[in-house]
């Protein structure tokens, strides 16, 4: 059975002055590499916190579709070394959360 889910990846710039560099890496490098690496990733988007005091400045949201969300995430993580790294992302304090879709409604339906 095919299921849908969201992988949420939260993190911060390694240094405050690297925030713009991290945003550019997400936009210009990382999201495209994620999409080209796995057919199970339907969309990849990056966000920055509006609240300057948020625990995490950056949020990446990956929309996943497949038979086993855990295996999809394992594949994404396993392929990590083949993607372009950035030293602008802090190594410590990152957080990954995986959610499975239980219901959806769209405007007009």
One Martini backbone bead per residue (centre of mass of N, CA, C, O) as a GRO file, in nm:
protein
  109
    1UNK     BB    1   0.096   0.037   0.023
    2UNK     BB    2   0.052   0.365  -0.024
    3UNK     BB    3   0.223   0.638   0.130
    4UNK     BB    4   0.225   0.942   0.315
    5UNK     BB    5   0.474   1.205   0.394
    6UNK     BB    6   0.682   1.380   0.639
    7UNK     BB    7   0.997   1.538   0.641
    8UNK     BB    8   1.158   1.696   0.917
    9UNK     BB    9   1.422   1.945   0.907
   10UNK     BB   10   1.623   2.075   1.163
   11UNK     BB   11   1.819   2.389   1.192
   12UNK     BB   12   2.144   2.559   1.197
   13UNK     BB   13   2.370   2.770   1.183
   14UNK     BB   14   2.688   2.762   1.276
   15UNK     BB   15   2.682   3.070   1.205
   16UNK     BB   16   2.520   3.363   1.184
   17UNK     BB   17   2.683   3.457   0.914
   18UNK     BB   18   2.563   3.176   0.755
   19UNK     BB   19   2.262   3.206   0.676
   20UNK     BB   20   2.272   3.280   0.371
   21UNK     BB   21   2.437   3.033   0.286
   22UNK     BB   22   2.227   2.823   0.373
   23UNK     BB   23   1.994   2.918   0.198
   24UNK     BB   24   2.144   2.880  -0.073
   25UNK     BB   25   2.198   2.577  -0.048
   26UNK     BB   26   1.911   2.487  -0.046
   27UNK     BB   27   1.817   2.628  -0.316
   28UNK     BB   28   2.080   2.544  -0.516
   29UNK     BB   29   2.132   2.229  -0.406
   30UNK     BB   30   1.979   2.032  -0.208
   31UNK     BB   31   1.689   2.004  -0.324
   32UNK     BB   32   1.777   1.889  -0.600
   33UNK     BB   33   1.928   1.641  -0.491
   34UNK     BB   34   1.691   1.509  -0.351
   35UNK     BB   35   1.504   1.484  -0.603
   36UNK     BB   36   1.723   1.314  -0.777
   37UNK     BB   37   1.761   1.065  -0.560
   38UNK     BB   38   1.432   1.032  -0.517
   39UNK     BB   39   1.115   0.929  -0.619
   40UNK     BB   40   0.977   0.959  -0.321
   41UNK     BB   41   1.026   1.265  -0.365
   42UNK     BB   42   0.801   1.513  -0.437
   43UNK     BB   43   0.902   1.737  -0.226
   44UNK     BB   44   1.117   2.036  -0.165
   45UNK     BB   45   1.157   2.249   0.125
   46UNK     BB   46   1.240   2.580   0.251
   47UNK     BB   47   1.283   2.742   0.575
   48UNK     BB   48   1.239   3.031   0.786
   49UNK     BB   49   1.223   3.184   1.068
   50UNK     BB   50   1.049   3.450   1.209
   51UNK     BB   51   1.151   3.390   1.482
   52UNK     BB   52   1.452   3.481   1.633
   53UNK     BB   53   1.390   3.262   1.892
   54UNK     BB   54   1.401   3.009   1.764
   55UNK     BB   55   1.537   2.703   1.786
   56UNK     BB   56   1.494   2.697   1.468
   57UNK     BB   57   1.571   2.844   1.163
   58UNK     BB   58   1.553   2.575   0.998
   59UNK     BB   59   1.336   2.420   0.739
   60UNK     BB   60   1.279   2.099   0.603
   61UNK     BB   61   1.049   1.972   0.347
   62UNK     BB   62   0.948   1.632   0.279
   63UNK     BB   63   0.764   1.473   0.036
   64UNK     BB   64   0.630   1.145   0.069
   65UNK     BB   65   0.617   0.838  -0.147
   66UNK     BB   66   0.523   0.499  -0.043
   67UNK     BB   67   0.556   0.194   0.122
   68UNK     BB   68   0.815   0.299   0.316
   69UNK     BB   69   0.915   0.557   0.501
   70UNK     BB   70   1.164   0.450   0.651
   71UNK     BB   71   1.318   0.358   0.395
   72UNK     BB   72   1.334   0.631   0.261
   73UNK     BB   73   1.497   0.770   0.483
   74UNK     BB   74   1.733   0.576   0.484
   75UNK     BB   75   1.815   0.647   0.190
   76UNK     BB   76   1.869   0.945   0.231
   77UNK     BB   77   2.089   0.906   0.450
   78UNK     BB   78   2.276   0.712   0.288
   79UNK     BB   79   2.316   0.939   0.047
   80UNK     BB   80   2.455   1.187   0.180
   81UNK     BB   81   2.765   1.160   0.087
   82UNK     BB   82   2.678   1.228  -0.229
   83UNK     BB   83   2.629   1.506  -0.136
   84UNK     BB   84   2.648   1.840  -0.097
   85UNK     BB   85   2.808   2.006   0.129
   86UNK     BB   86   2.799   2.210   0.438
   87UNK     BB   87   2.942   2.445   0.678
   88UNK     BB   88   2.668   2.611   0.761
   89UNK     BB   89   2.577   2.356   0.915
   90UNK     BB   90   2.501   2.242   1.204
   91UNK     BB   91   2.573   1.938   1.360
   92UNK     BB   92   2.434   2.026   1.606
   93UNK     BB   93   2.086   2.015   1.688
   94UNK     BB   94   1.944   1.837   1.507
   95UNK     BB   95   1.616   1.750   1.344
   96UNK     BB   96   1.411   1.455   1.295
   97UNK     BB   97   1.082   1.407   1.139
   98UNK     BB   98   0.813   1.164   1.098
   99UNK     BB   99   0.513   1.168   0.891
  100UNK     BB  100   0.189   1.037   0.857
  101UNK     BB  101  -0.078   1.035   0.668
  102UNK     BB  102  -0.441   1.061   0.763
  103UNK     BB  103  -0.533   1.345   0.628
  104UNK     BB  104  -0.715   1.536   0.362
  105UNK     BB  105  -0.769   1.876   0.252
  106UNK     BB  106  -0.918   2.091   0.009
  107UNK     BB  107  -0.995   2.349  -0.143
  108UNK     BB  108  -1.322   2.269  -0.264
  109UNK     BB  109  -1.373   1.961  -0.106
   0.00000   0.00000   0.00000
